[in-house]
Amino acid sequence: MESVFLLLGSNMGDKQTFLRQSVALLNVSPNRVLRTSSLYLSEPWGFVHPEKFLNQAVEMQTPLEPAELLQQIHVIENSLGRTRVAGQYTARTIDIDILLFGNRIIQTPDLTIPHPRMAERMFVLQPLAELFPDGVHPALQLTVEQLKAQCADRLQVTKILA
């Protein structure tokens, strides 16, 4: 079983329900969700939209390979009404990103781990730091807390629920 950290995000419909349903669907054999962060409200990153995002980090264990987990994530997103628009950021019912997969560094056409922009996004680092503050980014060799301290993103991220 490998430790994996994910980020969930939603800015359409009943955001809290989409996050809760995603966690439940991720916590299906052979996966095991260990912990979830508090919920965080954040401004959309990379596009303008009137609805803020609700974000949550998830720590889980899985025996799946990264590509298999990504396929499972896409099935979950599709089942919760996610519509993908290639090449652009848009509003969505649910978005599930693989942030870290053990200490692996993966670069394929379909998947990059660690998430390639996680160090640039406070809405990622804030909830991840709640679960894994001393965790080391395998490519950058900085802890999540160090990445958070260096992050230039100034969009507002507000913890709303413990």
TANOR-V871928 format. One record per residue. N is the residue number from 0. RES is the residue in one small letter. PSI is psi in radians with two decimals (none if undefined). BURIAL is 1 if it has 24 or more other C-alpha atoms within 12 Angstrom, else 0. D_CENTER is the distance of its C-alpha to the mean C-alpha in Angstrom with 2 decimals. Layout:
n = (N	N)
res = (RES	RES)
psi = (PSI	PSI)
burial = (BURIAL	BURIAL)
d_center = (D_CENTER	D_CENTER)
//
This chain:
n = (0	1	2	3	4	5	6	7	8	9	10	11	12	13	14	15	16	17	18	19	20	21	22	23	24	25	26	27	28	29	30	31	32	33	34	35	36	37	38	39	40	41	42	43	44	45	46	47	48	49	50	51	52	53	54	55	56	57	58	59	60	61	62	63	64	65	66	67	68	69	70	71	72	73	74	75	76	77	78	79	80	81	82	83	84	85	86	87	88	89	90	91	92	93	94	95	96	97	98	99	100	101	102	103	104	105	106	107	108	109	110	111	112	113	114	115	116	117	118	119	120	121	122	123	124	125	126	127	128	129	130	131	132	133	134	135	136	137	138	139	140	141	142	143	144	145	146	147	148	149	150	151	152	153	154	155	156	157	158	159	160	161)
res = (m	e	s	v	f	l	l	l	g	s	n	m	g	d	k	q	t	f	l	r	q	s	v	a	l	l	n	v	s	p	n	r	v	l	r	t	s	s	l	y	l	s	e	p	w	g	f	v	h	p	e	k	f	l	n	q	a	v	e	m	q	t	p	l	e	p	a	e	l	l	q	q	i	h	v	i	e	n	s	l	g	r	t	r	v	a	g	q	y	t	a	r	t	i	d	i	d	i	l	l	f	g	n	r	i	i	q	t	p	d	l	t	i	p	h	p	r	m	a	e	r	m	f	v	l	q	p	l	a	e	l	f	p	d	g	v	h	p	a	l	q	l	t	v	e	q	l	k	a	q	c	a	d	r	l	q	v	t	k	i	l	a)
psi = (2.35	2.49	2.33	2.46	2.28	2.78	2.25	2.50	2.53	2.41	0.45	2.50	-2.56	1.50	-0.77	-0.70	-0.72	-0.70	-0.80	-0.76	-0.66	-0.78	-0.77	-0.73	-0.51	-0.52	0.78	2.43	2.34	0.10	2.75	2.00	2.23	-0.80	2.71	2.60	3.08	2.99	2.50	2.36	2.28	2.70	2.61	2.46	2.16	-0.06	2.85	2.30	2.49	-0.44	2.25	2.83	2.60	2.16	2.68	2.38	2.60	2.32	2.25	2.92	2.50	2.54	-0.10	2.67	2.74	-0.75	-0.63	-0.72	-0.72	-0.73	-0.76	-0.73	-0.76	-0.64	-0.76	-0.85	-0.81	-0.69	-0.39	0.32	0.26	2.27	2.17	2.39	1.93	2.30	0.14	2.68	2.34	2.94	2.62	2.63	-0.72	2.49	2.23	2.02	2.41	2.03	-0.95	2.48	1.57	-2.35	0.30	2.56	2.07	2.33	1.76	2.95	-0.47	-0.23	2.28	2.16	2.32	2.76	2.25	-0.38	0.22	-0.61	-0.22	-0.05	1.97	-0.54	-0.29	-0.86	-0.64	-0.95	-0.59	-0.68	-0.49	-0.64	-0.53	0.92	-0.61	0.10	2.45	2.26	2.06	-0.43	-0.72	-0.30	0.69	2.59	2.86	-0.69	-0.70	-0.73	-0.73	-0.76	-0.53	-0.19	2.26	-0.15	2.15	0.23	2.51	2.29	2.11	2.18	2.25	-0.28	2.30	none)
burial = (0	0	1	1	1	1	1	1	1	1	1	1	0	0	1	1	0	1	1	1	1	1	1	0	1	1	1	0	0	0	1	1	1	0	1	1	1	1	1	1	1	1	1	1	1	0	0	0	0	0	0	1	1	1	1	1	1	1	1	1	1	1	0	0	0	1	0	0	1	1	0	1	1	1	0	1	1	0	0	1	0	1	0	0	0	0	0	0	0	1	1	1	1	1	1	1	1	1	1	1	1	1	0	1	0	0	0	0	0	0	1	0	1	1	1	0	1	1	1	0	1	1	1	1	1	1	1	1	1	1	1	1	0	0	1	1	1	0	0	0	0	0	0	1	1	0	1	1	0	0	0	0	1	0	0	0	1	1	0	0	0	0)
d_center = (19.34	16.61	13.94	10.35	7.23	3.97	1.32	4.38	6.82	10.55	13.68	16.34	18.56	17.97	14.41	14.68	16.12	13.47	10.84	13.66	14.61	11.30	11.46	15.11	14.77	12.47	15.11	17.85	20.06	19.65	16.19	16.14	13.53	14.81	13.23	10.95	10.86	12.87	11.97	11.86	13.57	13.09	15.09	14.06	13.41	15.66	17.62	19.75	19.37	21.03	18.23	15.62	11.99	11.03	7.65	6.98	5.72	7.35	9.88	11.81	14.72	15.75	18.88	17.49	17.41	14.30	15.89	16.69	13.22	12.11	15.19	14.42	11.02	13.16	15.77	13.67	12.47	16.15	17.54	15.87	17.37	14.84	17.09	16.21	18.26	18.61	18.31	17.30	14.75	15.68	15.25	13.53	13.72	10.26	7.47	5.25	4.12	5.85	5.99	9.27	11.77	14.68	16.50	16.44	16.63	16.52	17.65	18.67	19.18	16.36	13.77	13.17	11.86	11.05	8.88	11.93	11.12	8.86	12.29	13.31	10.89	11.71	9.22	6.60	9.57	11.08	9.02	8.40	12.15	13.05	12.24	13.02	15.19	17.52	15.25	16.36	14.59	16.76	17.72	18.23	19.64	18.47	16.89	13.74	16.44	18.40	15.67	15.18	19.00	19.32	16.74	18.86	16.52	18.56	16.86	17.11	14.38	16.07	15.49	17.03	17.07	17.41)
//
